[in-house]
């Protein structure tokens, strides 16, 4: 083997070794992102009249200390309005607040003396971590 070939092979091995050092998060001190966690969700009040407002509070934590954003969903479609969402929309994304005001449907959408409607909250850390509240229910009673 010629000396230049040996030198070239040696330099290549050094670059491969050095380049691979940053690929392992354990070696570089980096930690993997952990999902945020919803601790509790509160709806107040849980029983409302048609067109009344209610507030939903989503208490969540992120053990990595990441900034959280909240996504809000009306699982009953646009009949349940979300404050801040454009008319006809039943989702609102990327809000920095952990609470949101919703408006119960008008009386024309309440088909029984009382009817149940659904909401959902999701929390994200903008690094791929997320948690979802699951179905949250509230009751709308018709005016007598």
N, C-alpha and C positions, 0 to 999 in steps of 0.2 A: 504494500500500500504506500502511496506517496504521502509525504508529510502534509501536503495541502488537503488531501482527502481526510486524513486523520483529524486535522484541525477543524475542518468543516463539520465532521460528524460530532466532534466534541462540542462545538458551538451550538449545533442543533439540539443536542441533548440538554444543554444548559437552558436554552430558550423554552424547550418543552417542560422542563422541571419548574422553572420560574413561572411560566404561564399557567401551570396547573395549580399553583399555590392559592390563587384567588378564587378558585372554583368551589371550594368547600367552605360553606358558611361557618362551620365549627372552627376552622382554622383562622378565619379572618375576624372572629368576634361578632359577626352578624347573627341576629336572631331571626327566626321565622316569625312571620306575622300571625298573631292570634286573632280569632274572630271576636268582634264586640259581643256583648251579652246583654240581652234585655232582662232586667231584674223584675220589673213589674210594669203593668199597663193599667191605668185607671181611666174610666169613663165617668164623667159627672155632668148632669145626673144620668142615671141609667134608664129612667122613664121620662119621656118628654111628650109634649103635644105636637101636632103637625106644625112644621116650619120653625119650631123652637131650635135654639142652639144648644150644643153640648160641647164639652172640651175633653180631649183625649190627651193624657200625659204618659209619655213613654220614658221610663227611667232605665238608662243603659250605662254600661261601663265598657272601657277598652283597657285591658291590662297592659297594652303597649303604650298607652298614653296618646294614641292617635286622636285627631279631631274627628268627631262623628257628624254624619248627616243623616237626616230622617226622610223616609219616603212614606207617604200616606195614601191609602187606597179606600175607596168606597166599594165594597163588594156587592152593593145593591145598584151599581151603575150610577148614572148622573142624577138619579132621583135624590140621593143624599149628596148635598153640595159640600165642598171643602173650601174653607176660606182661603183665598189666595190663588185658587185654581181658576183657569179661564172657564167661562160658561160652557156647560156641556161636557167638561172633563171630569173624570172620576178618579184621577191620580194627581199627585203633586210630589215631585222629586226634589232631592237635594236641599231640603230646608235645614238651616242650622239649629232651629228651635226644637226642643223635645216635646212641645205641646202644639196642638192644632185645634182650631174650632171647626166643627162640622155643623151643618144645618139639616134638621130632619126633613123628610119629604113633606110636600104639601098634602092636605087632606085627601085629595083625589087619588093619591097613591097608597093610602091606608085603607085596605079593603075590609078589615074586620074591626070590631071595637078596639082591638089592639093588634099591632103587627110588629114583627121583629125585623130589624135591618142589621147589616154587618159592615164592619170596618176592619182594617188591618194596618199595622205599622211595621216598617222595616228600618233597621239601623245599619249603616255602612261606615267603614273607616277609610274609604278611598284607597286602600291598598289591597282590595280584594276580599276583605273580611266582611261578613254580614250575619245578621240574625233577624228572624221574622217572628212577629208576635203570634201569628195564627189568628183565627177568627175571633173577633170581638163583637158582641151583640149588644144592641140597645133596643128598647121598646118604645113605640110611638102609640099613644092612646088617642082615640078620636075625641073631639070635644062633644059633650052631651047635647 
